[in-house]
Amino acid sequence: MRKKIHIGLIGLYLVFLVGCIEKEAIEDLAIITARGIDVAEDDKIEKTVNFMRFDPQADSIYGTVSGEGKTLKGAREVIARQVSFKLREGQLKTEIYGKEIAKRGISPYIMASARDALTSDTMKLAVAEETAKEIFYADSEEAALIGRFLDELLGKEAKSGNIPSSSLQFSSRRSATTGQDGVLPIIGLKGEVPALKGMGVFHNDHLALEISLKEGLLLKMIIDGVKNTPLEMTIPSKPVEKYLDKSPLIQHDHSMEEDVPLNFLIIKGKSKTKMKSIKDLTYQTDIHMTIDLSELYEELRINKREVTKALEKALEKQFKKEYEELLKKTQEVNADPFGYGKIYRINKREKLITENEWDEKYPRISVDFNVKVDIMHTGTID
């Protein structure tokens, strides 16, 4: 009996609560699915939003509109005066920062979104190759529904292991961590279609360096590992030249004499880093990959274990070289996406390090990249 009374009271409360909510016709609403932030003239901010309408009489359920203001709220008010319906931000899927905004610093926008109860932690963040506005207004079906499109594209690439996660949750946590800088995908246009072009490396939330997607994958292997991820790489031909088929029946491509192209699947790639000397700022990063070869330069005969061993050694040497080059690039702009500062902080113990302290030390660190590659299968090559 008491349970029935409780249920009845709850139902009564719900009736009164629903009665207090302002009713709005769904045809009078539009849901913002993506927003872009750019620098405008006179030191203003330009905000561009992509929205989805519920009006069945509209030509398209998606639309885009822009507005300028001294603040984001000011720009939003300008946008609101250009449309005949109410805009709601409860379904934001993507936020894109124009390159100039990214260079100035994106921390205020990330933290504002993180504090907004209506913004999902899974919202994807990205940097525009030039401006966010040109991506929103590109003449393609993908750009017309940019929020949904980029949410699916970036989600797929992160799940495939090609790029680190760019979710608001991951990025806001990285922003608050001393000793590890953030990375975000760079979105540009291929024709009129938005496409993933590379990765942006940040220093104290300011865009400091642009790297390739391949370098982004190498970085992800250290940040959180990769799994079932395809990769194409070339190795010098010299270590394997004695295994090249010299038969006159083979049509030799002389453009490939110096490099041997390989395509393979990284079944699993992981890393472990330790600090060898806190005084000398030296580290050792061990990287282990198991791979399946999927495509190989046709003149290379891979019918013996010694050939596989030679390929493994050549790949290990090439990966080591590329990791060293990537480290050097980041040190030149004093951005630490690897997280070596976080490891330094753990080993220092006495007190927390400041960003300025790590800025002074990071260009002087040295890392021994110890790469181990195991070729498990050779696919259709055998």
Secondary structure, 3 states (H helix, E strand, C coil): CHHHHHHHHHHHHHHHHHHHCCCCCHHHEEEEEEEEEEECHHHCEEEEEEEEECCCCCCCCEEEEEEEECCHHHHHHHHHCCCCCEEECCCCCEEEECHHHHHHCCHHHHHHHHHCCCCCCCCEEEEECCCHHHHHCCCCHHHHCHHHHHHHHHHHHHHCCCCCCCEHHHHHHHHCCCCCCCEEEEEEEECCEEEEEEEEEEECCEEEEEECHHHHHHHHHHHCCEEEEEEEEEEECHHHHHHECCCCCCCCCHHHCCEEEEEEEEEEEEEEEEEEECCCCEEEEEEEEEEEEEEECCCECCCCHHHHHHHHHHHHHHHHHHHHHHHHHHHHCCCCCCCHHHHHHHHHCCCCCCHHHHHHHHHHCEEEEEEEEEEEECHHHC
